[in-house]
Amino acid sequence: MTAADQACHELLVRLAGRLPDELHWRLRDWLADGGQAALSATLPRELLRHRVGLTDDERELLAAAVGQWGASRRLLDAVLPAHASDEPAVAFAPGPDGLDQAALSILAVVRGHPGCVELRQAWRSGGRGRPRVVLVLGGERPWVLTGTLQRVLRAHGDRTPCVEVLPPHGEPPSYHRAAIMGSVSLWRSVAALVGT
């Protein structure tokens, strides 16, 4: 695990709901597949193109990730500032009861991935479409797990998969708090169940 990969994953987590899904999943796929050159060339430009500002902490993550991979200093400096992340303009709901084939496939991957604590699922409304949002708490090398789960969802017909792999502890960003509150738990590890 490199510090730059971890910083980029954390930044992409914070950008959930702020970048278009079509772009966001692709950036995460590049990170999972070692596409640092593509990320360093694309991410700062897309932040500018979509007028997405970054907080000071997020700017540090951007510099620690794509700055290390050769992104233009001029582009990094041009990214707009933001004071705080806005509350999400979307809502989340648990969706239909039961597990479909995509959820069963995701569950099989998460259960076998080291460090995973819980798997949750929600359906997002308020933007374009009504996409499934998969939330995983915990997991080693979270950017790799994110890429794997995105590919699973794409194999099941989801063109713009929304996968969020979060640390098992700590305060998640507002988008993820809303998603967790509006989601349903599909699985919890035995260790997590014993701790409750």
C-alpha positions in Angstrom: 0.0 0.0 0.0 1.4 3.4 -0.9 0.6 6.6 0.8 -0.4 8.2 -2.5 -2.9 5.4 -3.3 -4.4 5.8 0.2 -4.6 9.6 -0.2 -6.3 9.3 -3.6 -8.8 6.8 -2.4 -9.7 9.0 0.6 -10.1 12.0 -1.8 -12.3 10.0 -4.2 -14.4 9.0 -1.2 -14.9 12.6 -0.2 -15.8 13.5 -3.8 -18.7 11.0 -3.9 -21.9 12.9 -4.9 -19.9 15.9 -6.1 -18.6 14.5 -9.3 -20.7 12.8 -12.0 -21.1 9.0 -11.5 -19.8 8.4 -15.0 -16.5 10.1 -14.2 -16.3 9.0 -10.5 -16.4 5.3 -11.2 -13.8 5.6 -13.9 -11.4 7.5 -11.7 -11.7 4.8 -9.1 -11.2 2.1 -11.7 -7.9 3.7 -12.8 -6.8 3.9 -9.2 -7.5 0.2 -8.6 -5.8 -0.8 -11.8 -2.6 1.3 -11.3 -3.6 4.1 -13.6 -1.8 6.8 -11.8 -0.7 8.6 -15.0 -4.3 8.8 -16.1 -5.5 10.0 -12.7 -2.8 12.7 -12.5 -3.7 14.0 -15.9 -7.5 13.8 -15.5 -8.5 14.5 -11.9 -7.4 18.1 -11.6 -8.8 19.0 -15.0 -12.2 17.4 -14.1 -12.4 19.2 -10.8 -11.9 22.5 -12.8 -14.3 21.4 -15.5 -17.1 20.6 -13.1 -16.2 23.5 -10.8 -15.8 21.3 -7.8 -13.9 23.1 -5.0 -11.8 21.4 -2.4 -11.3 22.1 1.3 -7.8 22.5 2.7 -7.7 18.9 3.8 -8.9 17.7 0.4 -6.2 19.9 -1.4 -3.6 18.2 0.8 -4.9 14.8 -0.3 -4.9 15.9 -4.0 -1.3 17.0 -3.7 -0.3 13.8 -1.8 -1.8 11.7 -4.5 -1.7 13.1 -8.0 1.0 15.6 -7.1 3.2 12.7 -6.4 2.3 11.2 -9.8 3.4 14.2 -11.8 0.2 16.3 -12.1 0.9 19.9 -13.2 1.5 22.2 -10.3 -0.3 25.0 -12.2 -3.5 22.8 -12.5 -3.3 21.8 -8.8 -3.1 25.4 -7.8 -6.0 26.3 -10.1 -8.5 24.0 -8.3 -11.2 26.1 -6.6 -11.3 26.4 -2.8 -14.2 25.3 -0.7 -14.9 26.0 2.9 -16.8 22.8 3.8 -18.5 20.0 2.0 -22.2 20.7 1.3 -25.0 18.5 2.6 -25.9 16.1 -0.2 -28.8 17.1 -2.5 -29.8 13.5 -2.8 -31.8 11.0 -0.6 -31.1 7.3 0.1 -33.6 4.4 0.7 -33.1 0.7 1.4 -34.8 -0.4 -1.8 -36.5 -3.7 -2.5 -36.3 -6.5 0.0 -34.1 -9.5 -0.7 -30.8 -10.0 -2.4 -30.6 -9.9 -6.2 -27.8 -11.6 -8.2 -25.6 -8.4 -8.1 -25.9 -8.1 -4.3 -25.1 -11.8 -3.9 -22.0 -11.5 -6.0 -20.9 -8.4 -4.1 -21.5 -10.2 -0.8 -19.3 -13.1 -1.9 -16.4 -10.8 -2.6 -16.8 -8.7 0.6 -17.0 -11.8 2.9 -13.7 -13.1 1.5 -11.8 -9.7 1.6 -9.6 -9.2 4.6 -10.7 -6.5 7.1 -14.3 -6.0 5.9 -16.7 -5.4 8.8 -20.0 -4.7 7.1 -21.8 -4.5 3.7 -24.7 -2.1 3.2 -26.9 -1.2 0.2 -29.1 1.8 -0.6 -30.8 3.3 -3.7 -30.1 7.0 -4.3 -32.7 9.5 -5.6 -32.5 13.2 -6.3 -30.1 13.1 -9.2 -30.0 11.4 -12.5 -31.6 7.9 -12.3 -31.9 5.8 -9.2 -28.5 4.1 -8.8 -27.6 1.4 -6.3 -25.1 2.5 -3.8 -22.9 -0.2 -2.1 -21.2 0.7 1.2 -18.5 -1.4 2.7 -17.1 -0.6 6.1 -13.5 -1.7 6.5 -11.3 -3.6 4.1 -7.6 -3.8 3.4 -6.4 -1.9 0.2 -9.8 -0.2 -0.1 -9.1 1.2 -3.6 -8.5 -2.4 -4.9 -11.8 -3.6 -3.3 -13.6 -0.6 -4.8 -12.4 -1.5 -8.2 -13.3 -5.2 -7.9 -16.8 -4.4 -6.7 -17.3 -1.9 -9.5 -16.4 -4.5 -12.0 -18.8 -7.0 -10.4 -21.6 -4.4 -10.7 -20.7 -3.6 -14.3 -20.8 -7.4 -15.1 -24.4 -7.3 -13.7 -25.4 -4.4 -16.0 -24.7 -1.4 -13.9 -22.9 1.1 -16.2 -22.0 3.6 -13.5 -21.4 1.6 -10.3 -21.5 3.6 -7.0 -19.2 1.8 -4.5 -18.1 3.4 -1.3 -15.4 1.6 0.8 -15.1 3.5 4.1 -12.9 3.0 7.2 -14.7 1.0 9.8 -14.4 3.8 12.4 -14.4 7.6 12.3 -16.9 10.2 11.1 -17.8 9.7 7.4 -18.5 12.7 5.1 -22.1 14.0 5.0 -22.9 12.1 1.7 -21.9 8.8 3.4 -23.7 9.5 6.6 -26.9 10.0 4.6 -26.2 6.8 2.6 -25.6 4.8 5.8 -28.7 6.1 7.4 -30.8 5.3 4.4 -29.3 1.9 3.7 -29.9 -1.7 4.8 -27.3 -4.0 6.1 -26.7 -7.0 3.9 -23.9 -8.6 6.0 -21.8 -8.0 9.2 -18.7 -9.9 10.2 -18.8 -12.1 13.2 -16.3 -9.7 14.9 -18.6 -6.8 14.3 -21.5 -8.7 15.7 -19.6 -9.7 18.9 -18.6 -6.0 19.4 -22.2 -4.8 19.4 
